[in-house]
Amino acid sequence: MSNYLMIASRDCFEYGDVGYFCNQAQDLAANGNDVTLFLVQNAVLMARKGIDCNPLPGVLEGGSKVEVLADGFCLKERGVKSGSMLSGVKVSDVDHLVDLLTQDGVKAVWH
């Protein structure tokens, strides 16, 4: 199987295709692939609890094998505190993103 790094930079409030991107991450993981969904820029807004029509809880629920990371700088810049985040979202940083991008065989998709 493959190793996918899916980088989301768009939020579900402004773009209608974010749900598709999240579903794609779930489908790839369900087919046995290693999948990391890394939230940057406005996509970190989806990491907050209590948002209507947010596709991210679906990625995190039901025994999903998708690892969801959110950039700490982007979270701070947008006023998202760790206590207000969905369970299962881990705070990370750009250094870790670069490490993930440089792994052998990783397939990166930016949205």
C-alpha positions in Angstrom: 0.0 0.0 0.0 1.0 3.7 -0.3 1.7 6.5 2.1 -0.4 9.7 1.4 0.2 13.1 2.8 -2.9 15.2 2.2 -2.4 18.9 2.9 -5.6 20.9 3.3 -5.4 24.7 3.2 -9.0 25.5 2.5 -11.9 25.7 4.9 -15.4 24.2 4.5 -17.0 27.6 4.9 -15.7 29.1 1.7 -15.1 26.1 -0.5 -17.6 23.4 -1.4 -15.0 20.7 -2.4 -13.4 20.4 1.1 -15.8 17.6 2.0 -14.7 15.7 -1.1 -11.0 16.0 -0.1 -11.8 14.7 3.4 -13.8 11.8 2.0 -10.9 11.0 -0.3 -8.6 10.7 2.8 -11.1 8.4 4.4 -11.4 6.2 1.3 -7.6 5.9 0.9 -7.2 4.9 4.5 -10.1 2.4 4.3 -8.3 0.8 1.4 -5.2 0.1 3.6 -3.1 3.1 2.8 -1.3 5.2 5.4 -2.9 8.6 5.3 -2.0 11.9 7.1 -4.3 14.9 6.7 -2.3 18.0 7.6 -4.4 21.2 8.1 -2.7 24.5 7.3 -3.9 28.1 6.7 -7.7 28.4 6.9 -8.2 24.6 7.0 -7.3 24.7 10.7 -10.7 26.4 11.4 -12.3 23.0 10.8 -10.4 21.6 13.8 -12.8 23.5 16.1 -15.7 21.8 17.9 -19.3 22.5 17.2 -19.2 23.6 13.6 -22.2 22.8 11.4 -21.5 21.0 8.0 -17.9 20.3 9.0 -16.5 17.2 7.2 -13.6 16.8 9.6 -15.5 15.0 12.4 -16.4 12.3 9.9 -12.7 11.7 9.2 -12.0 11.4 12.9 -14.9 9.1 13.9 -15.7 5.4 13.4 -12.2 4.0 13.8 -10.8 6.0 11.0 -7.1 5.4 10.3 -6.5 8.9 9.1 -4.0 10.8 11.2 -5.1 14.5 11.4 -2.5 17.1 12.2 -3.0 20.9 12.5 -0.3 23.5 12.2 0.2 25.2 15.6 1.1 28.6 14.1 -2.0 28.7 11.9 -4.1 27.7 14.9 -2.7 30.4 17.1 -2.9 33.0 14.3 -6.7 32.2 14.0 -7.3 32.1 17.7 -8.1 28.4 17.9 -7.1 27.1 21.4 -6.4 23.4 22.1 -9.4 23.1 24.4 -11.8 24.1 21.6 -10.5 21.5 19.2 -12.0 18.2 18.0 -10.8 15.1 19.8 -8.2 13.3 17.6 -6.7 16.4 16.0 -3.0 16.7 17.0 -1.1 20.0 16.9 2.0 19.9 14.8 4.3 22.3 13.0 5.8 23.0 9.6 9.1 21.3 10.5 7.1 18.1 10.9 5.3 18.7 7.6 8.6 19.0 5.8 9.8 15.7 7.5 6.6 14.0 6.2 7.1 15.4 2.7 10.6 14.1 2.5 9.8 10.5 3.5 10.6 8.0 0.8 7.6 7.1 -1.3 5.2 9.6 0.1 2.5 10.8 -2.2 1.6 14.4 -1.4 -1.6 16.1 -2.4 -2.2 19.8 -1.7 -5.7 21.2 -1.6 
